[in-house]
Amino acid sequence: MNKTDFKINRREALKKISGAALSGIAMLNTTTVFATGNTKLGKPFKIGYVSPQTGPLAIFAEPDTFTLAQVKEAVKDGITINGITHPVEIIYKDSQSNSNIASEVASQLILKDEVDLLIAASTPATTNPVADQCELNGVPCLTTDTPWQPHFFGRGGDPKNGFEWTYHFFWGLEDIIGSYTNLWEQIPTNKVVGVLFPNDSDGNAWGDAQRGFPPVLKEKGFKVVDLGRYQSPSSDFSSYIYEFKKQGVEIVVGVIPPPDFANFWNQAGQQGFNPKIVTVAKASEFPMAIAPFGERANNLSVEVWWSPTHPYTSGLTGQSSQQLADAYTKVSGKQWTMPLGFKHALFEVAIDVLKRSEGPGNAESIRDAIASTDYSSIVGPVNFKTGPVPNISKTPLVSGQWRKNDKKLDLVIVENSQAMGIKTQDKLRPIK
């Protein structure tokens, strides 16, 4: 089923957006056909979309079906260029949380489906191989939801030259390091930090001796306890917990998949390791991933890329951040999740790019339209001319803390030093 495409017509899409079940679709080939009025009906724009629908990163893809339904509705009348109206077709592929499969399905979208634009999201395991295939084959590409350093430098990017076909928008390590260290200064600790970095693109970037956490932590007076990169997936963190306890670690930082963090945090509880601050990216970004911890989820902290309180509006649907989150909850019955904003923004920018191109089959004009993007999205401004290196646009980043609220957890913004335009709601509290 992971490699089977099937079509959903407009009636089914509207059914989705009005509240039908949002789970169980592994592959989606979305085609929109519409009345043309006084315009001529032209070739369809084909957008290829790669996302980890299954595997350990599947939680990033939770909003996909909702987002696709919204996008279908928004482009039901197509895109008109020079008097010719072009339907919009979205071909949805599962990376299975595997970089090799991400590369394989990207190749299929390029060579078999002949997409005009390829988009992808959700960590370097997805964005990097997809972008590499596009660069290799000369296909315009938009990606998001990977810190820009693992995406750019992880693909061998040269700041002097950049890439020709591939563009990416998200925050960078400098933003998360700045936000995390300012966050940790809000409460008294011994400034001993234990790190959990896996041997993957994210972990190696975060632990990089020049560009990652170590030099900044040292400069700010933190002591780092680092046992090296662990192999993910991992079911046993006993050696880390033992060393963290031995060296008096009061702050834990990491960038690990939800299953790995579940193993670590459960074992920490069993072995009596009780740090004051735990700030772990990937794993604690999702309410569904941390809810099973019960009381031990309370006061976990994490960076926040997007939330209902972010002061941005969609140029595609006109929704505010709060309205988008509310619509998602109404349709899915689930709590909002950070990837929702970025999945929406990815399609926002993609549709804006196609509108400014010369039409389907014009790869160079689509690429040039991406390069000249200056767009206000649901996650903030996207402009690839702003750097910090070629092909990259940074988005704002703050940090938050999970708070138990009756039977659910709320993510409260508690640090905004890197994005002052996003208001804080409270201060950091220590884990009890």
Backbone hydrogen bonds, N-H to C=O, Kabsch-Sander energy under -0.5 kcal/mol:
donor,donor_aa,acceptor,acceptor_aa,energy
4,T,1,M,-1.4
5,D,3,K,-0.5
8,I,29,N,-1.0
13,A,9,N,-2.1
14,L,10,R,-2.6
15,K,11,R,-1.7
16,K,12,E,-2.1
17,I,13,A,-2.4
18,S,14,L,-1.4
19,G,16,K,-1.3
20,A,15,K,-1.8
26,A,24,G,-0.7
28,L,92,Y,-0.8
29,N,6,F,-2.7
30,T,28,L,-0.6
30,T,90,I,-4.2
31,T,8,I,-0.7
31,T,29,N,-0.6
32,T,88,V,-1.1
39,T,36,T,-2.1
40,K,83,G,-2.0
42,G,40,K,-0.6
42,G,85,T,-3.2
45,F,87,P,-3.0
47,I,45,F,-0.6
47,I,89,E,-3.3
48,G,46,K,-0.5
48,G,117,L,-2.7
49,Y,91,I,-3.1
50,V,119,I,-2.2
51,S,93,K,-2.1
53,Q,51,S,-1.8
58,A,55,G,-2.0
60,F,57,L,-2.1
61,A,52,P,-0.5
61,A,58,A,-1.3
62,E,59,I,-1.0
64,D,61,A,-2.0
67,T,63,P,-2.6
68,L,64,D,-3.0
69,A,65,T,-2.0
70,Q,66,F,-2.2
71,V,67,T,-2.6
72,K,68,L,-2.5
73,E,69,A,-1.9
74,A,70,Q,-2.1
75,V,71,V,-1.9
76,K,73,E,-1.0
78,G,75,V,-2.3
79,I,86,H,-2.3
81,I,79,I,-0.5
81,I,84,I,-2.9
84,I,81,I,-1.6
85,T,40,K,-3.8
86,H,79,I,-3.0
86,H,84,I,-0.5
89,E,45,F,-3.2
90,I,30,T,-3.1
91,I,47,I,-2.9
91,I,89,E,-0.5
92,Y,28,L,-3.4
92,Y,90,I,-0.6
93,K,49,Y,-3.2
94,D,2,N,-0.6
95,S,51,S,-1.9
95,S,93,K,-0.5
98,N,95,S,-1.8
102,A,98,N,-2.5
103,S,99,S,-2.1
104,E,100,N,-2.0
105,V,101,I,-3.0
106,A,102,A,-1.9
107,S,103,S,-2.1
108,Q,104,E,-1.8
109,L,105,V,-2.4
110,I,106,A,-1.9
111,L,107,S,-3.1
112,K,108,Q,-2.1
113,D,108,Q,-2.0
115,V,109,L,-1.9
116,D,46,K,-2.3
117,L,46,K,-1.7
118,L,140,P,-2.3
119,I,48,G,-3.3
120,A,142,L,-1.6
121,A,50,V,-1.2
122,S,144,T,-0.7
123,T,145,D,-3.2
126,T,123,T,-1.8
127,T,123,T,-2.3
128,N,124,P,-1.3
130,V,126,T,-1.6
131,A,127,T,-2.5
132,D,128,N,-2.5
133,Q,129,P,-1.9
134,C,130,V,-1.9
135,E,131,A,-2.7
136,L,132,D,-2.3
137,N,133,Q,-1.9
138,G,134,C,-1.2
139,V,134,C,-2.2
141,C,165,W,-2.1
142,L,118,L,-2.1
143,T,167,Y,-1.9
144,T,120,A,-1.3
145,D,169,F,-0.6
148,W,171,W,-1.9
151,H,147,P,-1.5
152,F,148,W,-3.4
153,F,149,Q,-1.8
154,G,149,Q,-1.2
155,R,152,F,-0.7
156,G,153,F,-1.9
157,G,152,F,-2.4
161,N,158,D,-1.4
162,G,158,D,-3.6
167,Y,141,C,-2.2
168,H,391,N,-2.7
169,F,143,T,-2.0
170,F,393,S,-1.7
175,D,172,G,-0.9
176,I,172,G,-1.8
177,I,173,L,-2.9
178,G,174,E,-1.7
179,S,175,D,-2.5
180,Y,176,I,-2.9
181,T,177,I,-2.4
182,N,178,G,-1.7
183,L,179,S,-2.2
184,W,180,Y,-2.6
185,E,181,T,-1.1
186,Q,183,L,-1.6
187,I,184,W,-1.0
193,V,191,K,-0.6
193,V,223,K,-3.5
194,G,192,V,-0.5
194,G,251,I,-3.1
195,V,225,V,-2.1
196,L,253,V,-2.3
199,N,230,Y,-2.7
200,D,198,P,-1.9
204,N,200,D,-2.8
205,A,201,S,-1.6
206,W,202,D,-3.0
207,G,203,G,-2.0
208,D,205,A,-1.1
212,G,208,D,-1.6
213,F,206,W,-3.4
216,V,212,G,-0.6
217,L,213,F,-2.6
218,K,214,P,-2.3
219,E,215,P,-2.1
220,K,216,V,-1.9
221,G,218,K,-1.4
222,F,217,L,-2.9
223,K,191,K,-2.6
225,V,193,V,-3.3
226,D,224,V,-0.7
230,Y,197,F,-1.3
232,S,230,Y,-0.6
241,I,237,F,-2.5
242,Y,238,S,-2.7
243,E,239,S,-2.0
244,F,240,Y,-2.8
245,K,241,I,-2.4
246,K,242,Y,-2.3
247,Q,243,E,-2.3
248,G,245,K,-1.1
249,V,244,F,-2.7
250,E,192,V,-1.8
251,I,192,V,-1.8
252,V,277,I,-2.3
253,V,194,G,-2.4
254,G,279,T,-1.3
255,V,196,L,-1.5
256,I,281,A,-1.4
260,D,257,P,-0.6
261,F,257,P,-2.0
262,A,258,P,-2.4
263,N,259,P,-1.7
264,F,260,D,-2.5
265,W,261,F,-3.3
266,N,262,A,-2.0
267,Q,263,N,-2.1
268,A,264,F,-2.4
269,G,265,W,-1.7
270,Q,266,N,-2.0
271,Q,267,Q,-2.0
272,G,269,G,-1.0
273,F,268,A,-2.9
274,N,272,G,-0.7
276,K,250,E,-1.1
277,I,250,E,-2.2
279,T,252,V,-3.0
280,V,278,V,-0.6
280,V,301,S,-1.1
281,A,254,G,-2.9
281,A,279,T,-0.5
283,A,256,I,-1.0
283,A,281,A,-2.8
284,S,280,V,-1.3
285,E,282,K,-1.1
289,A,286,F,-0.6
290,I,286,F,-1.4
291,A,287,P,-1.8
293,F,290,I,-1.8
294,G,291,A,-2.0
296,R,293,F,-1.9
297,A,294,G,-1.9
298,N,295,E,-1.1
299,N,402,W,-3.3
300,L,297,A,-1.8
301,S,278,V,-2.6
302,V,400,G,-2.2
304,V,398,V,-3.5
305,W,303,E,-0.5
310,H,307,S,-1.6
312,Y,310,H,-1.5
314,S,319,Q,-3.1
318,G,314,S,-1.2
321,S,312,Y,-1.3
324,L,320,S,-2.4
325,A,321,S,-2.2
326,D,322,Q,-2.6
327,A,323,Q,-2.3
328,Y,324,L,-2.1
329,T,325,A,-2.3
330,K,326,D,-2.4
331,V,327,A,-2.2
332,S,328,Y,-3.0
333,G,329,T,-2.3
338,M,285,E,-0.6
340,L,337,T,-1.8
341,G,337,T,-0.5
341,G,338,M,-1.0
342,F,338,M,-1.0
343,K,339,P,-3.0
344,H,340,L,-2.1
345,A,341,G,-2.3
346,L,342,F,-2.2
347,F,343,K,-1.6
348,E,344,H,-2.4
349,V,345,A,-2.8
350,A,346,L,-1.9
351,I,347,F,-2.8
352,D,348,E,-2.3
353,V,349,V,-2.5
354,L,350,A,-2.2
355,K,351,I,-2.2
356,R,352,D,-1.2
356,R,353,V,-0.6
357,S,354,L,-1.2
362,N,359,G,-1.3
363,A,361,G,-0.8
366,I,362,N,-2.1
367,R,363,A,-2.8
368,D,364,E,-2.6
369,A,365,S,-2.0
370,I,366,I,-2.1
371,A,367,R,-2.4
372,S,368,D,-1.6
373,T,370,I,-1.9
375,Y,382,V,-2.6
377,S,375,Y,-0.7
377,S,380,G,-1.6
380,G,377,S,-1.2
382,V,375,Y,-2.9
384,F,373,T,-0.6
386,T,383,N,-1.5
387,G,392,I,-0.5
392,I,389,V,-1.4
393,S,168,H,-1.9
394,K,387,G,-0.7
398,V,304,V,-1.9
399,S,415,E,-2.3
400,G,302,V,-3.4
401,Q,412,V,-2.2
402,W,300,L,-3.0
403,R,410,D,-2.9
405,N,408,K,-3.6
408,K,405,N,-2.2
410,D,403,R,-2.8
412,V,401,Q,-2.7
412,V,410,D,-0.7
414,V,399,S,-2.2
415,E,399,S,-1.5
419,A,416,N,-1.2
422,I,419,A,-1.9
423,K,421,G,-0.6
425,Q,413,I,-3.7
426,D,413,I,-1.4
431,I,276,K,-3.1
